[in-house]
Amino acid sequence: MGSDGYDARKIQIYRDERILKADTSHESAEIGLREVPAGSIDDVANQPDFSASSISPEGFEQAWRTASWATRRQ
């Protein structure tokens, strides 16, 4: 997330074990960046359809490298 609160890159882990990623150049109907600031991690975790946890920058980079780009385009 950028210092402005907007997503810069995003990883989404699904219950079926897929791990998808998105950035400003790669979005799809399945995963994309938010159009509003994300808010705090507690704000995200309190949404009924989501869970959220903090990871280190190194952990994010490792997950980013293993995640796949979504194949369905908007």
Backbone torsions as a table, in degrees:
resi	resn	phi	psi	omega
1	MET	NA	138.9	179.1
2	GLY	-76.2	168.4	-179.6
3	SER	-64.0	-17.1	178.4
4	ASP	-85.6	-0.8	179.3
5	GLY	90.1	-5.3	178.8
6	TYR	-90.3	150.5	175.6
7	ASP	-62.9	138.2	170.7
8	ALA	-106.6	-41.8	173.1
9	ARG	-142.8	155.2	-175.0
10	LYS	-145.1	140.2	172.4
11	ILE	-120.7	135.5	178.2
12	GLN	-127.2	125.6	179.3
13	ILE	-105.2	123.9	-176.4
14	TYR	-97.5	158.7	179.4
15	ARG	-60.3	-27.9	178.8
16	ASP	-84.2	12.8	174.4
17	GLU	78.4	3.5	172.7
18	ARG	-69.6	143.8	175.2
19	ILE	-125.2	111.3	-177.9
20	LEU	-111.6	154.7	178.8
21	LYS	-131.0	157.2	177.7
22	ALA	-145.5	150.4	171.1
23	ASP	-143.7	-173.1	-174.6
24	THR	-64.4	-19.1	179.9
25	SER	-102.2	-11.8	-174.7
26	HIS	-135.6	98.4	174.6
27	GLU	-130.1	159.8	178.3
28	SER	-143.4	178.5	175.7
29	ALA	-65.7	-23.0	-176.6
30	GLU	-86.8	-34.6	-178.9
31	ILE	-147.2	135.9	178.2
32	GLY	-155.9	174.3	179.4
33	LEU	-84.3	149.6	179.0
34	ARG	-68.8	148.8	178.3
35	GLU	-94.1	-1.2	177.1
36	VAL	-130.5	158.5	177.0
37	PRO	-57.0	145.7	-173.6
38	ALA	-71.4	-30.5	-172.7
39	GLY	84.5	-170.1	-177.7
40	SER	-78.4	165.0	177.1
41	ILE	-62.1	-32.9	176.6
42	ASP	-65.5	-37.0	176.8
43	ASP	-60.3	-43.7	179.8
44	VAL	-67.6	-48.0	-177.2
45	ALA	-62.7	-27.0	-179.1
46	ASN	-80.9	-4.7	176.4
47	GLN	-77.9	136.5	-172.6
48	PRO	-63.0	-27.4	-176.6
49	ASP	-94.2	3.6	-173.9
50	PHE	-131.3	159.2	164.0
51	SER	-131.8	157.1	-177.1
52	ALA	-148.9	147.8	174.8
53	SER	-150.6	156.7	178.5
54	SER	-84.1	144.1	172.0
55	ILE	-134.1	162.8	179.6
56	SER	-73.8	160.4	174.3
57	PRO	-56.3	-38.1	179.0
58	GLU	-66.0	-41.0	177.6
59	GLY	-63.2	-39.4	177.1
60	PHE	-63.6	-45.6	-178.7
61	GLU	-61.8	-38.5	178.1
62	GLN	-65.5	-45.5	177.7
63	ALA	-63.3	-39.0	179.4
64	TRP	-59.8	-43.3	-179.1
65	ARG	-66.1	-29.0	-177.9
66	THR	-92.6	-15.7	-178.8
67	ALA	-73.4	158.3	-179.9
68	SER	-107.1	153.1	170.7
69	TRP	-77.7	141.7	175.1
70	ALA	-66.1	148.5	-177.6
71	THR	-97.9	-17.9	-179.9
72	ARG	-89.1	120.1	179.5
73	ARG	-90.1	153.8	176.7
74	GLN	-72.0	NA	NA
